[in-house]
Amino acid sequence: MKIIKQELEFEECLKQRLEFICEFSKVTPTSINGSIRKLERTNLKYIEPHRVIIKNITFLVFNYLMMYIFLT
C-alpha cells in the first residue's frame, strides 16, 4: 500500500497574524507546514495540522478554522 503525502501551505493572513502577535510579545515562532496523507486506492486521509512552536510550546494550527490545540 502506498502513502501519498501532499504538503499544505500556511494561509498568508494566518501567518501575518501569528507574526504580529509574536513580534508584539517579542518572541520568535518556528513554523512547520502541515500535510495531507492519503492511502492509495482507499478513501482514507489524514490531515496533519501546521505546527507553530513558541517558547517550547507546540500550537497546532489549521487553515480555515480558528482552532488552536496546545501540546507541551
N, CA, C and O atoms as a GROMACS GRO file, in nm:
protein
  288
    1MET      N    1   0.084  -0.117   0.000
    1MET     CA    2   0.000   0.000   0.000
    1MET      C    3   0.090   0.125   0.000
    1MET      O    4   0.187   0.132   0.075
    2LYS      N    5   0.056   0.220  -0.083
    2LYS     CA    6   0.138   0.340  -0.100
    2LYS      C    7   0.073   0.458  -0.028
    2LYS      O    8  -0.048   0.479  -0.037
    3ILE      N    9   0.155   0.536   0.044
    3ILE     CA   10   0.108   0.657   0.112
    3ILE      C   11   0.151   0.778   0.031
    3ILE      O   12   0.269   0.795   0.001
    4ILE      N   13   0.054   0.862  -0.005
    4ILE     CA   14   0.080   0.983  -0.082
    4ILE      C   15   0.075   1.102   0.012
    4ILE      O   16  -0.024   1.121   0.083
    5LYS      N   17   0.183   1.181   0.014
    5LYS     CA   18   0.190   1.297   0.103
    5LYS      C   19   0.182   1.425   0.020
    5LYS      O   20   0.258   1.445  -0.075
    6GLN      N   21   0.088   1.511   0.058
    6GLN     CA   22   0.069   1.638  -0.010
    6GLN      C   23   0.090   1.751   0.092
    6GLN      O   24   0.021   1.757   0.193
    7GLU      N   25   0.185   1.838   0.065
    7GLU     CA   26   0.221   1.947   0.157
    7GLU      C   27   0.113   2.055   0.155
    7GLU      O   28   0.061   2.089   0.049
    8LEU      N   29   0.079   2.109   0.273
    8LEU     CA   30  -0.014   2.220   0.286
    8LEU      C   31   0.063   2.349   0.312
    8LEU      O   32   0.168   2.346   0.376
    9GLU      N   33   0.013   2.459   0.263
    9GLU     CA   34   0.076   2.589   0.286
    9GLU      C   35  -0.004   2.668   0.389
    9GLU      O   36  -0.127   2.658   0.396
   10PHE      N   37   0.067   2.748   0.470
   10PHE     CA   38   0.003   2.839   0.563
   10PHE      C   39  -0.076   2.943   0.485
   10PHE      O   40  -0.029   2.991   0.382
   11GLU      N   41  -0.195   2.977   0.531
   11GLU     CA   42  -0.265   3.091   0.473
   11GLU      C   43  -0.187   3.217   0.507
   11GLU      O   44  -0.136   3.230   0.618
   12GLU      N   45  -0.178   3.309   0.414
   12GLU     CA   46  -0.099   3.430   0.435
   12GLU      C   47  -0.153   3.515   0.549
   12GLU      O   48  -0.076   3.569   0.628
   13CYS      N   49  -0.286   3.529   0.559
   13CYS     CA   50  -0.343   3.612   0.667
   13CYS      C   51  -0.318   3.548   0.804
   13CYS      O   52  -0.295   3.620   0.902
   14LEU      N   53  -0.322   3.417   0.812
   14LEU     CA   54  -0.293   3.347   0.937
   14LEU      C   55  -0.148   3.366   0.978
   14LEU      O   56  -0.116   3.390   1.094
   15LYS      N   57  -0.059   3.355   0.880
   15LYS     CA   58   0.083   3.374   0.905
   15LYS      C   59   0.112   3.516   0.953
   15LYS      O   60   0.193   3.535   1.044
   16GLN      N   61   0.048   3.615   0.893
   16GLN     CA   62   0.068   3.755   0.932
   16GLN      C   63   0.018   3.779   1.074
   16GLN      O   64   0.083   3.850   1.151
   17ARG      N   65  -0.095   3.721   1.108
   17ARG     CA   66  -0.148   3.736   1.245
   17ARG      C   67  -0.052   3.679   1.348
   17ARG      O   68  -0.023   3.742   1.450
   18LEU      N   69  -0.003   3.559   1.322
   18LEU     CA   70   0.090   3.496   1.416
   18LEU      C   71   0.219   3.577   1.430
   18LEU      O   72   0.269   3.595   1.541
   19GLU      N   73   0.272   3.626   1.318
   19GLU     CA   74   0.394   3.706   1.323
   19GLU      C   75   0.372   3.836   1.400
   19GLU      O   76   0.459   3.878   1.476
   20PHE      N   77   0.256   3.898   1.381
   20PHE     CA   78   0.225   4.022   1.453
   20PHE      C   79   0.218   3.998   1.603
   20PHE      O   80   0.274   4.075   1.682
   21ILE      N   81   0.149   3.893   1.643
   21ILE     CA   82   0.136   3.860   1.785
   21ILE      C   83   0.272   3.831   1.846
   21ILE      O   84   0.303   3.878   1.956
   22CYS      N   85   0.354   3.754   1.776
   22CYS     CA   86   0.486   3.718   1.828
   22CYS      C   87   0.580   3.839   1.832
   22CYS      O   88   0.660   3.853   1.925
   23GLU      N   89   0.569   3.926   1.732
   23GLU     CA   90   0.650   4.048   1.733
   23GLU      C   91   0.612   4.137   1.851
   23GLU      O   92   0.699   4.194   1.916
   24PHE      N   93   0.483   4.149   1.878
   24PHE     CA   94   0.434   4.227   1.990
   24PHE      C   95   0.484   4.169   2.122
   24PHE      O   96   0.519   4.243   2.214
   25SER      N   97   0.489   4.036   2.131
   25SER     CA   98   0.533   3.968   2.254
   25SER      C   99   0.683   3.950   2.260
   25SER      O  100   0.736   3.900   2.360
   26LYS      N  101   0.754   3.989   2.154
   26LYS     CA  102   0.900   3.979   2.146
   26LYS      C  103   0.949   3.834   2.160
   26LYS      O  104   1.043   3.805   2.234
   27VAL      N  105   0.882   3.745   2.086
   27VAL     CA  106   0.924   3.605   2.080
   27VAL      C  107   0.939   3.566   1.933
   27VAL      O  108   0.884   3.632   1.844
   28THR      N  109   1.012   3.461   1.908
   28THR     CA  110   1.035   3.414   1.771
   28THR      C  111   0.964   3.279   1.752
   28THR      O  112   0.997   3.182   1.820
   29PRO      N  113   0.868   3.274   1.659
   29PRO     CA  114   0.799   3.146   1.634
   29PRO      C  115   0.875   3.060   1.533
   29PRO      O  116   0.948   3.111   1.448
   30THR      N  117   0.856   2.930   1.543
   30THR     CA  118   0.907   2.836   1.444
   30THR      C  119   0.785   2.770   1.381
   30THR      O  120   0.703   2.711   1.451
   31SER      N  121   0.773   2.779   1.249
   31SER     CA  122   0.657   2.725   1.179
   31SER      C  123   0.694   2.600   1.100
   31SER      O  124   0.798   2.594   1.034
   32ILE      N  125   0.607   2.500   1.107
   32ILE     CA  126   0.624   2.376   1.031
   32ILE      C  127   0.493   2.351   0.956
   32ILE      O  128   0.387   2.341   1.018
   33ASN      N  129   0.501   2.341   0.824
   33ASN     CA  130   0.382   2.320   0.742
   33ASN      C  131   0.321   2.182   0.768
   33ASN      O  132   0.392   2.085   0.795
   34GLY      N  133   0.190   2.177   0.760
   34GLY     CA  134   0.118   2.051   0.774
   34GLY      C  135   0.111   1.977   0.642
   34GLY      O  136   0.170   2.019   0.543
   35SER      N  137   0.039   1.866   0.641
   35SER     CA  138   0.028   1.787   0.518
   35SER      C  139  -0.099   1.703   0.520
   35SER      O  140  -0.163   1.685   0.624
   36ILE      N  141  -0.134   1.653   0.403
   36ILE     CA  142  -0.242   1.557   0.389
   36ILE      C  143  -0.179   1.426   0.346
   36ILE      O  144  -0.101   1.424   0.250
   37ARG      N  145  -0.210   1.318   0.414
   37ARG     CA  146  -0.158   1.186   0.377
   37ARG      C  147  -0.275   1.098   0.335
   37ARG      O  148  -0.374   1.083   0.407
   38LYS      N  149  -0.262   1.042   0.216
   38LYS     CA  150  -0.368   0.958   0.160
   38LYS      C  151  -0.315   0.817   0.138
   38LYS      O  152  -0.200   0.799   0.097
   39LEU      N  153  -0.399   0.719   0.164
   39LEU     CA  154  -0.365   0.581   0.131
   39LEU      C  155  -0.419   0.555  -0.009
   39LEU      O  156  -0.538   0.571  -0.036
   40GLU      N  157  -0.329   0.514  -0.098
   40GLU     CA  158  -0.367   0.490  -0.236
   40GLU      C  159  -0.473   0.381  -0.245
   40GLU      O  160  -0.467   0.281  -0.174
   41ARG      N  161  -0.570   0.402  -0.333
   41ARG     CA  162  -0.679   0.309  -0.360
   41ARG      C  163  -0.777   0.294  -0.244
   41ARG      O  164  -0.851   0.195  -0.237
   42THR      N  165  -0.778   0.391  -0.153
   42THR     CA  166  -0.877   0.392  -0.044
   42THR      C  167  -0.931   0.534  -0.032
   42THR      O  168  -0.885   0.626  -0.101
   43ASN      N  169  -1.028   0.551   0.054
   43ASN     CA  170  -1.079   0.684   0.080
   43ASN      C  171  -1.029   0.737   0.215
   43ASN      O  172  -1.087   0.831   0.270
   44LEU      N  173  -0.924   0.678   0.269
   44LEU     CA  174  -0.869   0.719   0.397
   44LEU      C  175  -0.768   0.832   0.378
   44LEU      O  176  -0.678   0.824   0.295
   45LYS      N  177  -0.786   0.938   0.458
   45LYS     CA  178  -0.694   1.052   0.455
   45LYS      C  179  -0.668   1.098   0.597
   45LYS      O  180  -0.754   1.087   0.684
   46TYR      N  181  -0.548   1.149   0.620
   46TYR     CA  182  -0.511   1.205   0.750
   46TYR      C  183  -0.460   1.346   0.726
   46TYR      O  184  -0.369   1.368   0.645
   47ILE      N  185  -0.517   1.443   0.796
   47ILE     CA  186  -0.473   1.582   0.784
   47ILE      C  187  -0.384   1.613   0.903
   47ILE      O  188  -0.430   1.615   1.018
   48GLU      N  189  -0.258   1.638   0.875
   48GLU     CA  190  -0.162   1.677   0.978
   48GLU      C  191  -0.163   1.830   0.986
   48GLU      O  192  -0.134   1.896   0.887
   49PRO      N  193  -0.196   1.886   1.102
   49PRO     CA  194  -0.206   2.032   1.112
   49PRO      C  195  -0.068   2.100   1.106
   49PRO      O  196   0.035   2.036   1.126
   50HIS      N  197  -0.071   2.230   1.079
   50HIS     CA  198   0.052   2.310   1.087
   50HIS      C  199   0.093   2.315   1.233
   50HIS      O  200   0.008   2.308   1.323
   51ARG      N  201   0.222   2.326   1.257
   51ARG     CA  202   0.272   2.339   1.394
   51ARG      C  203   0.348   2.469   1.408
   51ARG      O  204   0.432   2.503   1.325
   52VAL      N  205   0.319   2.542   1.515
   52VAL     CA  206   0.392   2.664   1.547
   52VAL      C  207   0.450   2.642   1.687
   52VAL      O  208   0.376   2.613   1.781
   53ILE      N  209   0.581   2.657   1.699
   53ILE     CA  210   0.649   2.636   1.827
   53ILE      C  211   0.694   2.771   1.880
   53ILE      O  212   0.770   2.843   1.815
   54ILE      N  213   0.645   2.805   2.000
   54ILE     CA  214   0.679   2.930   2.066
   54ILE      C  215   0.718   2.898   2.209
   54ILE      O  216   0.639   2.842   2.285
   55LYS      N  217   0.840   2.932   2.246
   55LYS     CA  218   0.892   2.907   2.382
   55LYS      C  219   0.870   2.762   2.425
   55LYS      O  220   0.821   2.736   2.535
   56ASN      N  221   0.905   2.667   2.338
   56ASN     CA  222   0.895   2.523   2.364
   56ASN      C  223   0.752   2.475   2.387
   56ASN      O  224   0.731   2.369   2.446
   57ILE      N  225   0.654   2.551   2.341
   57ILE     CA  226   0.514   2.508   2.345
   57ILE      C  227   0.469   2.492   2.200
   57ILE      O  228   0.487   2.582   2.119
   58THR      N  229   0.411   2.377   2.168
   58THR     CA  230   0.366   2.349   2.032
   58THR      C  231   0.218   2.382   2.019
   58THR      O  232   0.136   2.333   2.096
   59PHE      N  233   0.185   2.466   1.922
   59PHE     CA  234   0.049   2.501   1.890
   59PHE      C  235   0.014   2.436   1.757
   59PHE      O  236   0.088   2.450   1.659
   60LEU      N  237  -0.097   2.365   1.752
   60LEU     CA  238  -0.144   2.305   1.628
   60LEU      C  239  -0.243   2.401   1.564
   60LEU      O  240  -0.339   2.444   1.629
   61VAL      N  241  -0.220   2.434   1.437
   61VAL     CA  242  -0.300   2.536   1.369
   61VAL      C  243  -0.354   2.479   1.239
   61VAL      O  244  -0.280   2.418   1.162
   62PHE      N  245  -0.483   2.500   1.214
   62PHE     CA  246  -0.548   2.455   1.091
   62PHE      C  247  -0.583   2.576   1.006
   62PHE      O  248  -0.619   2.680   1.060
   63ASN      N  249  -0.573   2.564   0.874
   63ASN     CA  250  -0.623   2.667   0.784
   63ASN      C  251  -0.775   2.666   0.788
   63ASN      O  252  -0.836   2.563   0.815
   64TYR      N  253  -0.835   2.781   0.764
   64TYR     CA  254  -0.979   2.800   0.753
   64TYR      C  255  -1.053   2.789   0.886
   64TYR      O  256  -1.170   2.824   0.892
   65LEU      N  257  -0.990   2.742   0.988
   65LEU     CA  258  -1.055   2.731   1.119
   65LEU      C  259  -0.975   2.806   1.223
   65LEU      O  260  -0.852   2.808   1.216
   66MET      N  261  -1.041   2.866   1.317
   66MET     CA  262  -0.971   2.932   1.425
   66MET      C  263  -0.962   2.834   1.543
   66MET      O  264  -1.019   2.858   1.650
   67MET      N  265  -0.892   2.724   1.521
   67MET     CA  266  -0.881   2.620   1.621
   67MET      C  267  -0.734   2.607   1.661
   67MET      O  268  -0.648   2.591   1.575
   68TYR      N  269  -0.707   2.613   1.788
   68TYR     CA  270  -0.571   2.600   1.837
   68TYR      C  271  -0.569   2.495   1.946
   68TYR      O  272  -0.652   2.496   2.036
   69ILE      N  273  -0.476   2.404   1.937
   69ILE     CA  274  -0.462   2.298   2.035
   69ILE      C  275  -0.323   2.308   2.095
   69ILE      O  276  -0.225   2.319   2.021
   70PHE      N  277  -0.311   2.306   2.227
   70PHE     CA  278  -0.184   2.323   2.294
   70PHE      C  279  -0.125   2.187   2.331
   70PHE      O  280  -0.194   2.101   2.384
   71LEU      N  281   0.002   2.170   2.303
   71LEU     CA  282   0.075   2.050   2.344
   71LEU      C  283   0.201   2.094   2.418
   71LEU      O  284   0.263   2.193   2.380
   72THR      N  285   0.238   2.023   2.520
   72THR     CA  286   0.362   2.057   2.592
   72THR      C  287   0.462   1.946   2.573
   72THR      O  288   0.574   1.954   2.625
   0.00000   0.00000   0.00000
